[in-house]
């Protein structure tokens, strides 16, 4: 028997910041490497207009940029992902 887990209308796939971070890491780790992304903690996270924006932090004294990712709260779709240099 096949069963499906269906999200009902009105339910959010990414309802909170903890889930948003897990989704972001799931996308970012394969692209940039787990070690690099973890080095950019603490993450900055914001929810605005149904879109989670998560950014990495750059410790003072360290050169380089951080990741930037946007994820739809409703669908879980990755809207934008980049890493600044």
C-alpha positions in Angstrom: 0.0 0.0 0.0 1.3 3.4 -0.9 0.7 6.3 1.4 1.3 10.0 0.8 1.9 12.8 3.2 0.0 15.7 1.6 0.2 19.3 2.9 -3.3 20.7 3.2 -4.2 24.0 1.8 -3.2 26.8 4.1 -0.4 24.8 5.8 3.1 26.0 5.5 5.9 23.6 4.5 8.5 25.7 6.4 6.5 27.0 9.4 9.4 28.1 11.7 13.0 29.3 11.7 14.3 25.9 12.9 12.8 24.2 9.8 14.0 27.0 7.6 17.6 26.5 8.8 17.4 22.7 8.2 16.1 23.3 4.6 18.8 26.0 4.0 21.6 23.7 5.2 20.2 20.8 3.1 20.6 23.0 0.0 23.9 24.8 1.0 25.9 21.9 2.3 26.2 20.0 -1.0 27.0 23.2 -2.9 29.5 24.9 -0.6 30.4 22.3 1.9 29.2 21.6 5.4 32.4 23.0 7.0 32.3 26.3 5.2 28.6 26.9 6.0 28.9 25.9 9.6 31.8 28.4 9.9 29.3 31.1 9.1 27.3 30.7 12.2 25.5 32.3 13.8 23.0 32.6 11.0 20.9 35.7 10.5 17.3 34.7 9.8 14.2 36.8 8.9 10.7 36.1 7.7 9.1 38.7 5.5 6.2 38.5 3.1 6.2 34.7 3.3 9.9 34.3 2.5 12.6 33.1 4.9 15.9 34.9 4.3 18.9 33.2 5.9 22.4 34.7 5.8 25.7 33.5 7.1 27.9 35.7 9.4 31.4 36.7 8.7 33.5 36.9 11.8 35.4 40.1 12.3 38.9 39.9 11.0 38.0 37.3 8.4 38.1 38.1 4.8 35.3 37.0 2.4 31.6 36.9 2.3 28.8 34.7 3.4 25.9 32.7 2.0 22.5 34.2 1.3 19.4 32.0 0.7 15.7 32.6 0.4 13.1 29.9 0.9 9.3 30.1 0.5 7.5 29.6 3.8 4.5 28.2 2.0 6.1 25.7 -0.5 9.7 25.2 0.8 11.0 26.2 -2.7 14.4 27.7 -2.8 13.9 31.1 -4.4 17.5 32.3 -4.4 20.9 31.0 -3.3 24.3 32.6 -3.5 27.6 33.1 -1.7 29.3 36.4 -1.6 33.0 36.7 -1.9 
